[in-house]
Amino acid sequence: MTEDEFRTLYLRMRDDVFAFAARRLGTGPAEDVVSETFEVVWRKRNVAPGSDENWPAWTVGVARNKIRQEVRRRWKHRRAEADLDDGTHHAHQRTTGADAEVVDSLVGRRVYQRLSETQRELFDLAHLRGLTTDQAASVLGITATAYTTRVSRLRASIERLYKEEGG
Amino acid sequence: MGDPLGSRSGGNTQQEETSVGTQNTDDESETARLQKVAAQIGFADAEQLVSRAEFEDPDGLLARLRARSAPAVSSDEP
């Protein structure tokens, strides 16, 4: 990957990486994820996938790892807090504190909090504009058909949860 | 009560799972359907999120990364 190619990849994918991270972590930390992701891309540019068609998905994969690390760090922190607090906050362990920034309705927020970790990741991935279905599927290491099936199931789950929450 | 999400509720999920993903247009529309549902229950779209971002300019980023990857020069070197 040349410097020009890196610059082009950065300009093409930084919005997506930011939005991907902002949904999970909030907008402030998302800027750090963008920066750290492209530092890794630059450092590993000599072992990037051979075809430049695969670079966007590879970049999102790097961002995904960064986000997972931060989510794990926050969960550990919250678990430690909840343990000190008699476990009363256990019901909110899956939240990362970014919900209010990405969902502007209370019902929507409750729906998001009820999604599993895997569902949230798929939800966020399905909102990326710079990836085709095939590329998004490759981030998860599954086929495009399996990816589409999961997206369809997720939508059905969200619709069900929305009704359960009184929406 | 109406269906505020405009979903295809009551449909056969299994049938749906086997009917999607066979063509790219179906794949894309399945993603679009999820995005539409998300927007209807209040999720910010990408434009709203990105409007809050302050990105590093690509030349500045490259300069910083080049500087970081440059070998450190020891003052002890001849």
gemmi code that builds the backbone of each chain (N, CA, C; Angstrom):
import gemmi

chains = {
    "A": [
        ("MET", (0.855, -1.189, 0.000), (0.000, 0.000, 0.000), (0.898, 1.248, 0.000)),
        ("THR", (0.714, 2.072, -1.011), (1.519, 3.285, -1.089), (0.911, 4.377, -0.196)),
        ("GLU", (1.624, 5.476, -0.043), (1.091, 6.582, 0.755), (-0.191, 7.139, 0.131)),
        ("ASP", (-0.201, 7.233, -1.193), (-1.399, 7.746, -1.866), (-2.587, 6.809, -1.650)),
        ("GLU", (-2.306, 5.514, -1.705), (-3.377, 4.539, -1.481), (-3.876, 4.618, -0.038)),
        ("PHE", (-2.951, 4.797, 0.889), (-3.345, 4.934, 2.300), (-4.223, 6.168, 2.478)),
        ("ARG", (-3.813, 7.263, 1.856), (-4.579, 8.519, 1.963), (-6.002, 8.328, 1.402)),
        ("THR", (-6.082, 7.660, 0.256), (-7.391, 7.407, -0.366), (-8.266, 6.528, 0.523)),
        ("LEU", (-7.652, 5.488, 1.108), (-8.397, 4.581, 1.995), (-8.897, 5.345, 3.227)),
        ("TYR", (-8.054, 6.191, 3.764), (-8.433, 6.983, 4.941), (-9.637, 7.875, 4.623)),
        ("LEU", (-9.563, 8.577, 3.493), (-10.652, 9.487, 3.132), (-11.944, 8.720, 2.822)),
        ("ARG", (-11.794, 7.521, 2.305), (-12.976, 6.724, 1.963), (-13.627, 6.114, 3.210)),
        ("MET", (-12.804, 5.688, 4.187), (-13.346, 4.877, 5.272), (-13.453, 5.560, 6.633)),
        ("ARG", (-12.903, 6.770, 6.774), (-12.881, 7.342, 8.119), (-14.291, 7.619, 8.656)),
        ("ASP", (-15.218, 8.048, 7.799), (-16.594, 8.283, 8.248), (-17.226, 6.997, 8.771)),
        ("ASP", (-17.047, 5.930, 8.000), (-17.629, 4.647, 8.397), (-17.026, 4.139, 9.699)),
        ("VAL", (-15.706, 4.225, 9.806), (-15.046, 3.746, 11.037), (-15.539, 4.569, 12.227)),
        ("PHE", (-15.670, 5.867, 12.012), (-16.140, 6.737, 13.094), (-17.563, 6.351, 13.510)),
        ("ALA", (-18.473, 6.233, 12.538), (-19.868, 5.913, 12.855), (-19.974, 4.534, 13.501)),
        ("PHE", (-19.188, 3.589, 13.000), (-19.163, 2.226, 13.549), (-18.797, 2.274, 15.040)),
        ("ALA", (-17.765, 3.042, 15.342), (-17.294, 3.135, 16.730), (-18.228, 3.990, 17.586)),
        ("ALA", (-18.786, 5.045, 16.994), (-19.625, 5.967, 17.772), (-20.879, 5.276, 18.287)),
        ("ARG", (-21.404, 4.342, 17.520), (-22.620, 3.649, 17.965), (-22.363, 2.846, 19.229)),
        ("ARG", (-21.156, 2.348, 19.400), (-20.854, 1.527, 20.570), (-20.244, 2.317, 21.704)),
        ("LEU", (-19.429, 3.294, 21.361), (-18.587, 3.910, 22.392), (-18.872, 5.376, 22.640)),
        ("GLY", (-19.644, 6.007, 21.738), (-19.845, 7.450, 21.839), (-18.906, 8.175, 20.890)),
        ("THR", (-19.226, 9.426, 20.612), (-18.488, 10.138, 19.562), (-17.055, 10.507, 19.962)),
        ("GLY", (-16.840, 10.816, 21.232), (-15.478, 11.175, 21.671), (-14.505, 10.015, 21.475)),
        ("PRO", (-14.782, 8.871, 22.090), (-13.902, 7.713, 21.900), (-13.820, 7.258, 20.444)),
        ("ALA", (-14.864, 7.530, 19.658), (-14.848, 7.093, 18.256), (-13.717, 7.771, 17.487)),
        ("GLU", (-13.415, 9.007, 17.834), (-12.296, 9.683, 17.158), (-10.988, 8.969, 17.474)),
        ("ASP", (-10.856, 8.499, 18.705), (-9.647, 7.743, 19.064), (-9.580, 6.436, 18.279)),
        ("VAL", (-10.741, 5.799, 18.093), (-10.752, 4.534, 17.346), (-10.317, 4.780, 15.899)),
        ("VAL", (-10.781, 5.872, 15.305), (-10.366, 6.194, 13.928), (-8.844, 6.335, 13.878)),
        ("SER", (-8.326, 7.105, 14.797), (-6.886, 7.358, 14.815), (-6.097, 6.054, 15.019)),
        ("GLU", (-6.513, 5.265, 16.009), (-5.793, 4.018, 16.311), (-5.934, 3.001, 15.177)),
        ("THR", (-7.110, 2.976, 14.561), (-7.326, 2.028, 13.450), (-6.382, 2.330, 12.294)),
        ("PHE", (-6.275, 3.598, 11.927), (-5.417, 3.923, 10.774), (-3.936, 3.864, 11.132)),
        ("GLU", (-3.628, 3.955, 12.400), (-2.235, 3.704, 12.803), (-1.871, 2.240, 12.551)),
        ("VAL", (-2.821, 1.350, 12.883), (-2.578, -0.081, 12.641), (-2.514, -0.353, 11.142)),
        ("VAL", (-3.437, 0.243, 10.389), (-3.438, 0.038, 8.930), (-2.096, 0.475, 8.341)),
        ("TRP", (-1.601, 1.602, 8.802), (-0.323, 2.100, 8.298), (0.824, 1.149, 8.685)),
        ("ARG", (0.787, 0.726, 9.935), (1.874, -0.138, 10.435), (1.865, -1.481, 9.706)),
        ("LYS", (0.668, -1.951, 9.341), (0.564, -3.269, 8.707), (0.338, -3.163, 7.202)),
        ("ARG", (0.648, -2.017, 6.627), (0.344, -1.814, 5.203), (1.062, -2.811, 4.308)),
        ("ASN", (2.193, -3.329, 4.765), (2.928, -4.282, 3.934), (2.333, -5.691, 3.986)),
        ("VAL", (1.431, -5.916, 4.943), (0.768, -7.225, 4.997), (-0.739, -7.075, 4.762)),
        ("ALA", (-1.119, -5.942, 4.150), (-2.533, -5.724, 3.816), (-2.967, -6.749, 2.771)),
        ("PRO", (-4.274, -7.046, 2.702), (-4.748, -7.975, 1.662), (-4.247, -7.544, 0.285)),
        ("GLY", (-3.961, -8.522, -0.560), (-3.363, -8.238, -1.854), (-4.187, -7.322, -2.741)),
        ("SER", (-5.495, -7.517, -2.742), (-6.357, -6.710, -3.611), (-6.893, -5.508, -2.845)),
        ("ASP", (-6.801, -4.334, -3.464), (-7.281, -3.135, -2.763), (-8.797, -3.155, -2.544)),
        ("GLU", (-9.509, -4.042, -3.251), (-10.942, -4.192, -3.008), (-11.225, -4.682, -1.586)),
        ("ASN", (-10.237, -5.383, -1.021), (-10.444, -5.956, 0.311), (-9.988, -5.034, 1.437)),
        ("TRP", (-9.389, -3.913, 1.097), (-8.873, -3.032, 2.143), (-9.972, -2.419, 3.024)),
        ("PRO", (-11.120, -1.993, 2.458), (-12.159, -1.436, 3.349), (-12.609, -2.432, 4.421)),
        ("ALA", (-12.873, -3.677, 4.022), (-13.318, -4.675, 5.011), (-12.210, -4.958, 6.021)),
        ("TRP", (-10.980, -5.000, 5.543), (-9.830, -5.225, 6.435), (-9.744, -4.089, 7.455)),
        ("THR", (-9.943, -2.869, 6.987), (-9.893, -1.701, 7.879), (-11.004, -1.778, 8.933)),
        ("VAL", (-12.199, -2.148, 8.508), (-13.308, -2.271, 9.460), (-13.006, -3.397, 10.464)),
        ("GLY", (-12.343, -4.450, 10.001), (-11.945, -5.530, 10.913), (-10.991, -5.035, 11.987)),
        ("VAL", (-10.068, -4.180, 11.595), (-9.132, -3.596, 12.578), (-9.924, -2.750, 13.582)),
        ("ALA", (-10.856, -1.937, 13.063), (-11.675, -1.091, 13.942), (-12.519, -1.949, 14.882)),
        ("ARG", (-13.037, -3.040, 14.352), (-13.865, -3.945, 15.164), (-13.075, -4.451, 16.376)),
        ("ASN", (-11.818, -4.812, 16.150), (-10.983, -5.282, 17.267), (-10.765, -4.174, 18.286)),
        ("LYS", (-10.525, -2.975, 17.803), (-10.315, -1.832, 18.720), (-11.567, -1.601, 19.568)),
        ("ILE", (-12.732, -1.648, 18.917), (-13.995, -1.414, 19.627), (-14.222, -2.512, 20.660)),
        ("ARG", (-13.969, -3.761, 20.274), (-14.162, -4.873, 21.210), (-13.276, -4.720, 22.442)),
        ("GLN", (-12.045, -4.306, 22.214), (-11.132, -4.116, 23.352), (-11.692, -3.078, 24.317)),
        ("GLU", (-12.202, -1.983, 23.763), (-12.718, -0.908, 24.609), (-14.013, -1.340, 25.312)),
        ("VAL", (-14.883, -2.057, 24.591), (-16.124, -2.544, 25.210), (-15.782, -3.477, 26.378)),
        ("ARG", (-14.823, -4.384, 26.161), (-14.424, -5.311, 27.235), (-13.888, -4.545, 28.433)),
        ("ARG", (-13.075, -3.513, 28.135), (-12.500, -2.719, 29.224), (-13.616, -2.041, 30.032)),
        ("ARG", (-14.610, -1.511, 29.338), (-15.714, -0.834, 30.037), (-16.545, -1.811, 30.843)),
        ("TRP", (-16.791, -2.997, 30.285), (-17.580, -3.996, 31.020), (-16.871, -4.383, 32.310)),
        ("LYS", (-15.569, -4.607, 32.196), (-14.817, -5.000, 33.402), (-14.931, -3.908, 34.450)),
        ("HIS", (-14.814, -2.690, 33.995), (-14.891, -1.554, 34.899), (-16.262, -1.506, 35.568)),
        ("ARG", (-17.310, -1.682, 34.774), (-18.675, -1.622, 35.324), (-18.955, -2.795, 36.239)),
        ("ARG", (-18.412, -3.967, 35.873), (-18.622, -5.138, 36.723), (-17.974, -4.900, 38.078)),
        ("ALA", (-16.791, -4.332, 38.036), (-16.105, -4.045, 39.302), (-16.922, -3.054, 40.125)),
        ("GLU", (-17.478, -2.062, 39.464), (-18.313, -1.077, 40.168), (-19.564, -1.737, 40.745)),
        ("ALA", (-20.187, -2.614, 39.940), (-21.419, -3.272, 40.384), (-21.136, -4.191, 41.563)),
        ("ASP", (-19.984, -4.882, 41.524), (-19.623, -5.765, 42.640), (-19.486, -4.964, 43.924)),
        ("LEU", (-18.923, -3.790, 43.797), (-18.762, -2.931, 44.971), (-20.109, -2.391, 45.434)),
        ("ASP", (-21.057, -2.358, 44.467), (-22.350, -1.731, 44.742), (-23.440, -2.779, 44.962)),
        ("ASP", (-23.055, -3.952, 45.442), (-23.997, -5.024, 45.767), (-24.700, -5.606, 44.545)),
        ("GLY", (-24.118, -5.421, 43.385), (-24.681, -6.029, 42.188), (-25.932, -5.369, 41.650)),
        ("THR", (-26.293, -4.233, 42.118), (-27.549, -3.609, 41.695), (-27.491, -3.094, 40.264)),
        ("HIS", (-26.310, -2.962, 39.700), (-26.207, -2.446, 38.339), (-26.004, -3.548, 37.295)),
        ("HIS", (-26.127, -4.789, 37.711), (-25.860, -5.884, 36.773), (-26.746, -5.834, 35.532)),
        ("ALA", (-27.961, -5.347, 35.696), (-28.875, -5.318, 34.555), (-28.372, -4.420, 33.440)),
        ("HIS", (-27.447, -3.526, 33.741), (-26.978, -2.583, 32.721), (-25.545, -2.867, 32.265)),
        ("GLN", (-25.084, -4.073, 32.568), (-23.686, -4.356, 32.227), (-23.401, -4.265, 30.736)),
        ("ARG", (-24.401, -4.538, 29.921), (-24.124, -4.559, 28.491), (-24.077, -3.171, 27.877)),
        ("THR", (-24.494, -2.159, 28.601), (-24.448, -0.827, 28.024), (-23.028, -0.273, 28.114)),
        ("THR", (-22.683, 0.553, 27.176), (-21.347, 1.150, 27.199), (-21.423, 2.639, 27.495)),
        ("GLY", (-22.625, 3.130, 27.710), (-22.773, 4.540, 28.040), (-22.975, 5.422, 26.830)),
        ("ALA", (-22.923, 4.840, 25.635), (-23.050, 5.651, 24.417), (-24.482, 5.698, 23.910)),
        ("ASP", (-25.372, 4.933, 24.537), (-26.731, 4.785, 24.009), (-27.423, 6.132, 23.773)),
        ("ALA", (-27.301, 7.019, 24.749), (-28.017, 8.288, 24.643), (-27.568, 9.108, 23.443)),
        ("GLU", (-26.339, 8.881, 22.999), (-25.822, 9.630, 21.852), (-26.333, 9.094, 20.519)),
        ("VAL", (-26.672, 7.812, 20.501), (-27.022, 7.204, 19.223), (-28.502, 6.882, 19.080)),
        ("VAL", (-29.246, 6.937, 20.173), (-30.685, 6.654, 20.116), (-31.414, 7.777, 20.824)),
        ("ASP", (-32.304, 8.456, 20.109), (-32.937, 9.611, 20.742), (-34.327, 9.311, 21.281)),
        ("SER", (-34.690, 8.036, 21.389), (-35.978, 7.712, 22.019), (-35.726, 6.712, 23.141)),
        ("LEU", (-36.508, 6.820, 24.213), (-36.332, 5.918, 25.346), (-36.629, 4.476, 24.964)),
        ("VAL", (-37.674, 4.297, 24.157), (-38.019, 2.934, 23.742), (-36.889, 2.352, 22.898)),
        ("GLY", (-36.377, 3.166, 21.977), (-35.269, 2.711, 21.139), (-34.061, 2.331, 21.978)),
        ("ARG", (-33.811, 3.115, 23.022), (-32.675, 2.841, 23.894), (-32.857, 1.510, 24.629)),
        ("ARG", (-34.095, 1.281, 25.069), (-34.357, 0.017, 25.778), (-34.209, -1.166, 24.819)),
        ("VAL", (-34.633, -0.970, 23.586), (-34.477, -2.034, 22.589), (-32.991, -2.329, 22.388)),
        ("TYR", (-32.213, -1.277, 22.222), (-30.769, -1.446, 21.975), (-30.102, -2.163, 23.147)),
        ("GLN", (-30.530, -1.820, 24.367), (-29.927, -2.441, 25.553), (-30.269, -3.924, 25.656)),
        ("ARG", (-31.341, -4.314, 25.008), (-31.733, -5.727, 25.071), (-31.089, -6.566, 23.963)),
        ("LEU", (-30.407, -5.912, 23.030), (-29.712, -6.678, 21.987), (-28.464, -7.325, 22.579)),
        ("SER", (-28.138, -8.498, 22.072), (-26.908, -9.166, 22.520), (-25.703, -8.441, 21.907)),
        ("GLU", (-24.554, -8.778, 22.405), (-23.314, -8.201, 21.880), (-23.175, -8.483, 20.375)),
        ("THR", (-23.474, -9.712, 19.997), (-23.375, -10.098, 18.586), (-24.376, -9.322, 17.738)),
        ("GLN", (-25.578, -9.146, 18.271), (-26.604, -8.406, 17.520), (-26.217, -6.941, 17.352)),
        ("ARG", (-25.640, -6.360, 18.396), (-25.236, -4.948, 18.288), (-24.151, -4.770, 17.228)),
        ("GLU", (-23.215, -5.713, 17.214), (-22.135, -5.613, 16.243), (-22.684, -5.709, 14.818)),
        ("LEU", (-23.613, -6.626, 14.624), (-24.228, -6.776, 13.303), (-25.026, -5.522, 12.938)),
        ("PHE", (-25.745, -5.002, 13.910), (-26.534, -3.785, 13.702), (-25.628, -2.647, 13.216)),
        ("ASP", (-24.511, -2.479, 13.905), (-23.589, -1.396, 13.561), (-22.949, -1.618, 12.188)),
        ("LEU", (-22.605, -2.860, 11.927), (-21.980, -3.202, 10.644), (-22.948, -2.939, 9.482)),
        ("ALA", (-24.226, -3.226, 9.724), (-25.229, -3.069, 8.660), (-25.481, -1.599, 8.328)),
        ("HIS", (-24.962, -0.704, 9.148), (-25.137, 0.723, 8.869), (-23.951, 1.335, 8.130)),
        ("LEU", (-22.933, 0.553, 7.852), (-21.769, 1.100, 7.145), (-22.119, 1.324, 5.683)),
        ("ARG", (-21.744, 2.481, 5.190), (-22.083, 2.813, 3.804), (-21.014, 2.382, 2.824)),
        ("GLY", (-19.772, 2.261, 3.334), (-18.658, 1.996, 2.428), (-18.419, 0.528, 2.134)),
        ("LEU", (-19.233, -0.356, 2.709), (-19.028, -1.785, 2.488), (-20.211, -2.382, 1.733)),
        ("THR", (-19.908, -3.260, 0.790), (-20.962, -4.032, 0.139), (-21.375, -5.158, 1.087)),
        ("THR", (-22.434, -5.843, 0.731), (-22.864, -6.993, 1.551), (-21.751, -8.027, 1.653)),
        ("ASP", (-21.093, -8.311, 0.530), (-20.001, -9.287, 0.547), (-18.884, -8.853, 1.494)),
        ("GLN", (-18.552, -7.562, 1.454), (-17.463, -7.057, 2.296), (-17.853, -7.092, 3.778)),
        ("ALA", (-19.103, -6.691, 4.071), (-19.556, -6.734, 5.464), (-19.543, -8.175, 5.973)),
        ("ALA", (-19.959, -9.097, 5.116), (-19.952, -10.509, 5.512), (-18.536, -10.995, 5.789)),
        ("SER", (-17.588, -10.513, 4.985), (-16.203, -10.963, 5.168), (-15.612, -10.465, 6.486)),
        ("VAL", (-16.103, -9.318, 6.987), (-15.634, -8.832, 8.292), (-15.982, -9.852, 9.374)),
        ("LEU", (-17.154, -10.473, 9.234), (-17.594, -11.456, 10.226), (-17.131, -12.873, 9.881)),
        ("GLY", (-16.516, -13.017, 8.707), (-16.032, -14.334, 8.298), (-17.153, -15.284, 7.900)),
        ("ILE", (-18.246, -14.724, 7.353), (-19.378, -15.557, 6.935), (-19.731, -15.233, 5.483)),
        ("THR", (-20.604, -16.025, 4.904), (-21.002, -15.780, 3.512), (-22.016, -14.631, 3.456)),
        ("ALA", (-22.172, -14.076, 2.274), (-23.137, -12.989, 2.095), (-24.556, -13.465, 2.396)),
        ("THR", (-24.848, -14.706, 2.048), (-26.188, -15.248, 2.312), (-26.439, -15.351, 3.816)),
        ("ALA", (-25.436, -15.859, 4.535), (-25.586, -15.970, 5.995), (-25.716, -14.584, 6.623)),
        ("TYR", (-24.945, -13.651, 6.087), (-24.997, -12.279, 6.609), (-26.405, -11.698, 6.433)),
        ("THR", (-26.945, -11.855, 5.241), (-28.267, -11.305, 4.956), (-29.336, -11.968, 5.830)),
        ("THR", (-29.185, -13.256, 6.042), (-30.130, -13.964, 6.910), (-30.069, -13.405, 8.327)),
        ("ARG", (-28.845, -13.147, 8.803), (-28.699, -12.598, 10.158), (-29.296, -11.196, 10.258)),
        ("VAL", (-29.094, -10.407, 9.199), (-29.667, -9.042, 9.197), (-31.186, -9.123, 9.244)),
        ("SER", (-31.740, -10.057, 8.491), (-33.184, -10.229, 8.463), (-33.709, -10.640, 9.840)),
        ("ARG", (-33.007, -11.580, 10.486), (-33.404, -12.026, 11.829), (-33.291, -10.883, 12.830)),
        ("LEU", (-32.244, -10.094, 12.681), (-32.042, -8.971, 13.605), (-33.186, -7.971, 13.474)),
        ("ARG", (-33.573, -7.685, 12.263), (-34.676, -6.749, 12.069), (-35.938, -7.283, 12.735)),
        ("ALA", (-36.193, -8.574, 12.556), (-37.378, -9.175, 13.183), (-37.281, -9.071, 14.706)),
        ("SER", (-36.091, -9.285, 15.245), (-35.902, -9.191, 16.704), (-36.170, -7.774, 17.188)),
        ("ILE", (-35.657, -6.804, 16.450), (-35.840, -5.407, 16.858), (-37.323, -5.041, 16.817)),
        ("GLU", (-37.990, -5.491, 15.793), (-39.434, -5.205, 15.698), (-40.187, -5.837, 16.876)),
        ("ARG", (-39.793, -7.055, 17.238), (-40.453, -7.737, 18.368), (-40.164, -6.994, 19.673)),
        ("LEU", (-38.889, -6.648, 19.885), (-38.512, -5.949, 21.112), (-39.203, -4.589, 21.207)),
        ("TYR", (-39.314, -3.950, 20.061), (-39.965, -2.631, 20.039), (-41.415, -2.745, 20.517)),
        ("LYS", (-42.086, -3.780, 20.070), (-43.478, -3.981, 20.498), (-43.534, -4.342, 21.978)),
        ("GLU", (-42.598, -5.175, 22.408), (-42.580, -5.571, 23.827), (-42.339, -4.374, 24.750)),
        ("GLU", (-41.576, -3.434, 24.240), (-41.249, -2.258, 25.055), (-42.338, -1.184, 24.975)),
        ("GLY", (-43.406, -1.511, 24.247), (-44.539, -0.592, 24.184), (-44.458, 0.435, 23.081)),
        ("GLY", (-43.590, 0.213, 22.115), (-43.455, 1.159, 21.008), (-44.572, 1.026, 19.990)),
    ],
    "B": [
        ("MET", (-54.436, -1.670, 16.672), (-53.307, -0.746, 16.625), (-52.532, -0.952, 15.327)),
        ("GLY", (-52.075, 0.130, 14.761), (-51.323, 0.012, 13.514), (-49.911, -0.487, 13.772)),
        ("ASP", (-49.158, -0.600, 12.739), (-47.790, -1.083, 12.866), (-46.839, 0.062, 12.553)),
        ("PRO", (-46.338, 0.747, 13.593), (-45.530, 1.935, 13.356), (-44.223, 1.643, 12.630)),
        ("LEU", (-43.783, 0.414, 12.697), (-42.518, 0.087, 12.028), (-42.732, -0.312, 10.574)),
        ("GLY", (-43.987, -0.479, 10.218), (-44.251, -0.883, 8.840), (-43.658, -2.236, 8.533)),
        ("SER", (-43.633, -3.086, 9.549), (-42.985, -4.381, 9.374), (-43.884, -5.343, 8.621)),
        ("ARG", (-43.257, -6.446, 8.255), (-44.047, -7.487, 7.606), (-44.401, -8.514, 8.670)),
        ("SER", (-44.947, -8.026, 9.786), (-45.226, -8.909, 10.904), (-46.237, -9.967, 10.509)),
        ("GLY", (-46.099, -11.108, 11.148), (-47.009, -12.195, 10.852), (-46.509, -13.071, 9.718)),
        ("GLY", (-45.412, -12.671, 9.120), (-44.869, -13.469, 8.027), (-44.151, -14.696, 8.554)),
        ("ASN", (-43.852, -15.599, 7.682), (-43.152, -16.810, 8.077), (-41.659, -16.528, 8.078)),
        ("THR", (-41.086, -16.502, 9.306), (-39.667, -16.156, 9.435), (-38.785, -17.142, 8.679)),
        ("GLN", (-39.110, -18.418, 8.807), (-38.287, -19.425, 8.148), (-38.310, -19.212, 6.641)),
        ("GLN", (-39.507, -18.933, 6.151), (-39.629, -18.706, 4.708), (-38.803, -17.486, 4.307)),
        ("GLU", (-38.850, -16.451, 5.151), (-38.095, -15.237, 4.862), (-36.603, -15.527, 4.827)),
        ("GLU", (-36.133, -16.332, 5.803), (-34.706, -16.614, 5.868), (-34.213, -17.350, 4.630)),
        ("THR", (-35.060, -18.187, 4.095), (-34.598, -18.920, 2.930), (-34.800, -18.127, 1.649)),
        ("SER", (-35.574, -17.041, 1.741), (-35.842, -16.310, 0.512), (-34.915, -15.118, 0.323)),
        ("VAL", (-34.170, -14.754, 1.374), (-33.268, -13.624, 1.231), (-31.867, -14.110, 0.898)),
        ("GLY", (-31.087, -13.194, 0.372), (-29.683, -13.479, 0.165), (-29.356, -14.195, -1.117)),
        ("THR", (-30.343, -14.439, -1.925), (-30.052, -15.157, -3.154), (-29.585, -14.224, -4.264)),
        ("GLN", (-29.961, -12.953, -4.160), (-29.519, -11.988, -5.151), (-29.003, -10.765, -4.431)),
        ("ASN", (-28.075, -10.080, -5.047), (-27.487, -8.918, -4.388), (-28.520, -7.842, -4.083)),
        ("THR", (-29.486, -7.634, -4.978), (-30.486, -6.591, -4.734), (-31.294, -6.921, -3.488)),
        ("ASP", (-31.582, -8.218, -3.278), (-32.298, -8.623, -2.078), (-31.446, -8.360, -0.848)),
        ("ASP", (-30.135, -8.649, -0.953), (-29.226, -8.428, 0.165), (-29.258, -6.959, 0.564)),
        ("GLU", (-29.120, -6.095, -0.432), (-29.054, -4.671, -0.147), (-30.367, -4.186, 0.457)),
        ("SER", (-31.485, -4.693, -0.034), (-32.756, -4.201, 0.475), (-32.994, -4.699, 1.895)),
        ("GLU", (-32.452, -5.867, 2.232), (-32.590, -6.363, 3.605), (-31.852, -5.436, 4.564)),
        ("THR", (-30.672, -4.991, 4.157), (-29.931, -4.028, 4.977), (-30.701, -2.721, 5.067)),
        ("ALA", (-31.261, -2.286, 3.957), (-32.030, -1.037, 3.942), (-33.244, -1.131, 4.853)),
        ("ARG", (-33.870, -2.309, 4.892), (-35.035, -2.490, 5.768), (-34.642, -2.350, 7.233)),
        ("LEU", (-33.502, -2.930, 7.577), (-33.034, -2.809, 8.965), (-32.752, -1.339, 9.298)),
        ("GLN", (-32.103, -0.648, 8.372), (-31.778, 0.767, 8.615), (-33.052, 1.595, 8.780)),
        ("LYS", (-34.070, 1.259, 8.014), (-35.331, 1.993, 8.091), (-35.994, 1.778, 9.453)),
        ("VAL", (-36.012, 0.528, 9.902), (-36.590, 0.219, 11.220), (-35.811, 0.957, 12.305)),
        ("ALA", (-34.484, 0.931, 12.199), (-33.642, 1.595, 13.208), (-33.938, 3.094, 13.259)),
        ("ALA", (-34.077, 3.692, 12.086), (-34.359, 5.133, 12.041), (-35.717, 5.433, 12.660)),
        ("GLN", (-36.665, 4.555, 12.431), (-38.028, 4.793, 12.940), (-38.107, 4.702, 14.456)),
        ("ILE", (-37.203, 3.953, 15.070), (-37.256, 3.895, 16.538), (-36.206, 4.809, 17.161)),
        ("GLY", (-35.607, 5.676, 16.351), (-34.813, 6.766, 16.923), (-33.301, 6.657, 16.828)),
        ("PHE", (-32.781, 5.697, 16.063), (-31.323, 5.602, 15.951), (-30.780, 6.662, 14.997)),
        ("ALA", (-29.688, 7.267, 15.408), (-29.043, 8.266, 14.559), (-28.501, 7.592, 13.303)),
        ("ASP", (-28.586, 8.285, 12.168), (-27.975, 7.710, 10.969), (-26.518, 8.160, 10.880)),
        ("ALA", (-25.825, 7.619, 9.891), (-24.384, 7.869, 9.790), (-24.077, 9.361, 9.652)),
        ("GLU", (-24.898, 10.071, 8.873), (-24.639, 11.504, 8.664), (-24.702, 12.266, 9.994)),
        ("GLN", (-25.705, 11.931, 10.806), (-25.845, 12.612, 12.102), (-24.634, 12.360, 12.980)),
        ("LEU", (-24.146, 11.129, 12.970), (-22.990, 10.798, 13.816), (-21.729, 11.480, 13.297)),
        ("VAL", (-21.517, 11.378, 11.986), (-20.276, 11.906, 11.415), (-20.217, 13.430, 11.520)),
        ("SER", (-21.388, 14.065, 11.570), (-21.393, 15.528, 11.683), (-20.757, 15.990, 13.002)),
        ("ARG", (-20.635, 15.063, 13.958), (-20.038, 15.419, 15.258), (-18.533, 15.128, 15.294)),
        ("ALA", (-18.002, 14.634, 14.191), (-16.591, 14.211, 14.191), (-15.648, 15.335, 13.783)),
        ("GLU", (-14.464, 15.282, 14.351), (-13.388, 16.166, 13.896), (-12.236, 15.268, 13.465)),
        ("PHE", (-12.076, 15.153, 12.147), (-11.067, 14.234, 11.636), (-9.730, 14.928, 11.425)),
        ("GLU", (-8.698, 14.105, 11.608), (-7.349, 14.582, 11.324), (-7.195, 14.684, 9.801)),
        ("ASP", (-6.551, 15.729, 9.343), (-6.331, 15.865, 7.909), (-5.341, 14.779, 7.452)),
        ("PRO", (-5.580, 14.174, 6.291), (-4.773, 13.000, 5.894), (-3.277, 13.272, 5.818)),
        ("ASP", (-2.892, 14.473, 5.379), (-1.451, 14.762, 5.302), (-0.841, 14.866, 6.703)),
        ("GLY", (-1.609, 15.473, 7.617), (-1.133, 15.550, 8.999), (-1.014, 14.178, 9.627)),
        ("LEU", (-1.996, 13.332, 9.340), (-1.959, 11.958, 9.863), (-0.739, 11.217, 9.330)),
        ("LEU", (-0.511, 11.342, 8.015), (0.639, 10.657, 7.415), (1.955, 11.158, 8.001)),
        ("ALA", (2.040, 12.462, 8.185), (3.278, 13.027, 8.750), (3.513, 12.472, 10.156)),
        ("ARG", (2.442, 12.380, 10.924), (2.575, 11.863, 12.288), (2.983, 10.391, 12.278)),
        ("LEU", (2.381, 9.620, 11.379), (2.695, 8.191, 11.321), (4.110, 7.960, 10.807)),
        ("ARG", (4.527, 8.771, 9.840), (5.903, 8.650, 9.340), (6.893, 8.948, 10.456)),
        ("ALA", (6.602, 10.002, 11.209), (7.513, 10.387, 12.297), (7.585, 9.285, 13.339)),
        ("ARG", (6.438, 8.653, 13.595), (6.408, 7.611, 14.616), (7.180, 6.376, 14.174)),
        ("SER", (7.119, 6.080, 12.856), (7.779, 4.861, 12.386), (9.243, 5.090, 12.024)),
        ("ALA", (9.692, 6.345, 12.079), (11.101, 6.613, 11.776), (11.977, 6.047, 12.890)),
        ("PRO", (13.107, 5.439, 12.518), (13.967, 4.869, 13.556), (14.511, 5.964, 14.473)),
        ("ALA", (14.510, 5.676, 15.741), (15.030, 6.645, 16.712), (16.534, 6.766, 16.550)),
        ("VAL", (17.037, 7.975, 16.603), (18.487, 8.197, 16.480), (19.056, 8.450, 17.868)),
        ("SER", (19.969, 7.600, 18.234), (20.566, 7.747, 19.557), (21.639, 8.822, 19.521)),
        ("SER", (21.711, 9.597, 20.558), (22.735, 10.644, 20.611), (24.121, 10.039, 20.791)),
        ("ASP", (24.150, 8.716, 21.137), (25.443, 8.062, 21.315), (26.037, 7.595, 19.992)),
        ("GLU", (25.183, 7.619, 18.935), (25.685, 7.103, 17.656), (26.722, 8.059, 17.081)),
        ("PRO", (27.687, 7.481, 16.417), (28.729, 8.328, 15.839), (28.189, 9.163, 14.675)),
    ],
}
model = gemmi.Model(1)
for chain_id, residues in chains.items():
    chain = gemmi.Chain(chain_id)
    for i, (resn, *xyz) in enumerate(residues, 1):
        res = gemmi.Residue()
        res.name, res.seqid = resn, gemmi.SeqId(i, " ")
        for name, pos in zip(("N", "CA", "C"), xyz):
            atom = gemmi.Atom()
            atom.name, atom.element = name, gemmi.Element(name[0])
            atom.pos, atom.b_iso = gemmi.Position(*pos), 0.0
            res.add_atom(atom)
        chain.add_residue(res)
    model.add_chain(chain)
structure = gemmi.Structure()
structure.add_model(model)
structure.setup_entities()
